[in-house]
Every structure is written in C-alpha cells, then in structure tokens.
C-alpha cells in the first residue's frame, strides 16, 4: 500500500529509501549466507532483469538437475524472460520449451509455440498445445486459439476451439470466427460473427478487417460493400480500405459503384495516378537537361536507337503498377500485414507466390510493346566480350558466392527483417507450387528479364539520350535499389544496378547484365531453397 506523500518521512527517515536499503541488505545476506539454497537463488534471480538475469541465472542450469520440478520450472521461466528482454529469440524459445516439458500448463506455452513454429517444428508446437490442459479462464484460452490460428496448420485452431467448448468455456465471436475461417469453414465464421450481439460502436480495426475478410471469403460482395461503407463513415478513407475496395472491384465492379464507396474510388484513382506519374521525378529533369545539351551542340548517342524517355516512363510505370496493384486487387490488403505469420504459413506463402507470378506475367505482357523496340542485337549485344569485364561482375557477386559457400546469402534473414522474410516466403511458396524448378524459373529467369528490360533497357536507354552515361547509370541503379524497398541492403542493390548498367554499355546489349542478375538470384534461390 502506498503511503500519502505527507507520511513518507517519519522521524526524519525517508521510508522509501529505507525500504530500498533494507531490500539490498536482505539480498546481500541471502547471497552470503544461503548461496547454495535454490529458493534464495531463485528469489535473487527474480530481482534481476535482462543481461544481468542471464549472467546470474545461466550457471544455475548445471546444478538445477537436483532441484524440484517446480524450482526448475521457475528457473527456465526466468531465463526465458531474460533472453526475451535481450531479444535473443532462439534461447528464449528453447527455455520456454523446457518449461512446457516440466509444466504443460505454463504461461510459456505461446512463446514456446512461436519458437517451434519459426524453427519449422510445427508438429512439436501442435503437440505442446494438445497436451496442455485447457485453462479455466476464457481469455487465456482465446489467446491460445489465436496462436494456433497464426502458427499451426489450418485445423489446429478449430480443434482447440472445440476443446474449449467441451470444457464449457465461452469463446468470443472474433476468435471463434478466426479459428473457423482458418479451417476453411467460412459459413461457420459468418454465423459466429452474425450471432455476435456485442456493440460495434467501439469495434477495433482488427475486428472490422476480420468481418471484411470473412465476407470476401464467402464471396458476399454486398456484405463487403456494406462493411466498407460502414468503415468509411466511421473512420474515413484510408489505405487499407482502398486496398479492400480494389479487391471488390475485381470481384463485382457494379457493387463498387455505390455512392457511399465513391471516396474509395477517388482514393484508388489517386493512388494509381501516383504510381503512373512517379517516373516524372527523374524523367522531367532529364528531358530538360537533354534539351540544354542539344542547344549547346552537345548531343548524346543513346545506348539503344529506338528507346527514349517515353519508353522509359511507360516501362517503369507498368512494372511499378503491376507489382503494387496486382497484390492489392488479389488480397485486398497490404502483404506486409502478413509478415508476423508469413514464415510459418505455407498457405500464405503459396498465395504470395501466385500473386508474384500474376504480377510478373501482367508486367511482361504490358512491356511487350517496348520489348519489340529492341532488336536482337540490342538484346544479345554486339562486339567481342572481354574477360576483364568479369572482374566487376565477380566483385559484385562475391558476397553472394561466399555466402553460398558458407550456407548464407547476402540477404540474411532474421525475425525483424521484413524484406528478407517476404522474399524467403516467396521462394518457399514457389517451391510449394512447383518445386525448385519453378522457383528458379521465376526468380532467376523471368524476374531478371523483366527488370533488365525496364532498368537497363528502357530507363538507362532512355536517360542516356539526355544525360551523360555516369548520371544515367546512377539514376537507373538508384531506382533499381529503391524498387526493392530494402534499406538494409540498398548499397548492395545499388552496386548490382551500377555494374549491370556498366555491362550494358560495354556489351551494347542486355544479355550480360541479365546473366549477372540471374546469377545473383539463382544463388539466392539455391541458398534458401533448402
């Protein structure tokens, strides 16, 4: 109980300060007089945090074999918390698993499941959940069901929901709907949400998104339109609603024409216009720079005779629009929303791969016009290649080659790396759809063809009419790095783009930069495909 400020000082003594000193004295006495007592050690461990707790607690592991089960459980729990505070996810997860082996009903169940799922030990995570007793409180069980939906195979969440029902627990409607939806029971999810009598006045964005997702799954375009209209009225236009509206257009264009959804139509048109007009940031200044050079009698010889700025604009706009709009229209939400669960969900990985295949295919279809403006000589190059030209290419690939030999690519993956998580999930999804051949075909052949046509063929080719090669190459390489949206490895992508542009000029064609690009991507696929 906290004392009133007026009575914290008694007889000239600050009670808070005195209590703190007494506590430190107690700790010192325990360390000196009860150094071998497990209870004393666990008490002292509980007063430490982060690295200090790890340093103090790790030596206890060797001697804890003689401790009671309850004491060992407390030790592993404390260490799991300490490792988690230090962002050591692997060790925190290992300790959580040890806790569950000692106490299946521990609160460490969900952290242990997350660790096992991330380590591709999904079956073990499912076994931990199935062997854990159903908790007495509904909110605790709801958290377990949500974890099962997120981390385990589709039926796991539904099975855990049934265990909760058998135990007499009443699970909230959103959690019930998530479990049933994940198991493919769209009708059951609709029924659960429809029977929910809770007021929607304070409904969270996550709950609204769930209602929207269930309506999408059911193909109930009218329900989707109603949900979008209600959401717009309550919170106004936002990017997530615009994404969902794009998916509604794909499903039922007429339903998307409702008057209350016109603000979303305006947002989507504006978003598309931004994508299409984005090349102007570079191309307009380049055009005027080229005009000045021409008036000064300093014209430039373009890399490709039939490629100009309008082709560069068209190609870049087509690529960006396809990569952005196709996933939006397919999923109705930003793919980054899936990042927390993407690594553990094969279903999401397949969907991501299918989306990439569609986006790349539509981009190539749109780029066919500019592709025909390049002759076979422009594609293959002219003149003799020199072995010395391989030196910059090999230097560029050196990190990837060394990474392959060491079992790692320059694109190393950790839980906080959104871009790496996304790309590795894409490769895994490709493998799930068509094995390693499909992953290599798409990532190491089709994607490099598409990107080399846009960046080295059209963007570099168009800019070279108006800027010196050095500036043109820098601009296209910067755009190439920016497209990958990976700040951690932006310098690597910039270097790859610069060397590819240099090879384009030296060989007067796109084959050499394509081979460089394909080699890098192939190394990535081979490294991470396993």
Secondary structure by P-SEA (a helix, b strand, c coil): ccccccccccccccaaaaaaaaaaaaaaaaaccccccaaaaaaaaaaccaaaaaaaccccccccccccaaaaaaaaaaaaaaaaaacaaaaaaaaaaaaaaacccccaaaaaaaaaaaacaaaaaaaaaaaccccccaaaaaaaaaaaacccccaaaaaaaaaaaaacccccaaaaaaaaaaacaaaaaaaaaaacccccccccaaaaaaaaaaaaaacaaaaaaaaaaaaaacccccaaaaaaaaaaaaccccccccccaaaaaaaaaaaaaaaaacccccaaaaaaaaaaaaaacbbbbbccccccaaaaaaaaaaaaaaaccccccccccccccccccccccaaaaaaaaaaaaaaaaaaaaaaaaaaaaccccccccccccccccaaaaaaaaaaaaaaaaacccccccccccaaaaaaaaaaaaaaacccaaaaaaacccaaaaaaaacccccaaaaaaacccaaaaaaaaaaaaaaaaccccaaaaaaaaaaaaaaaaaaaccaaaaaaaaaaaaaaaaaaccc
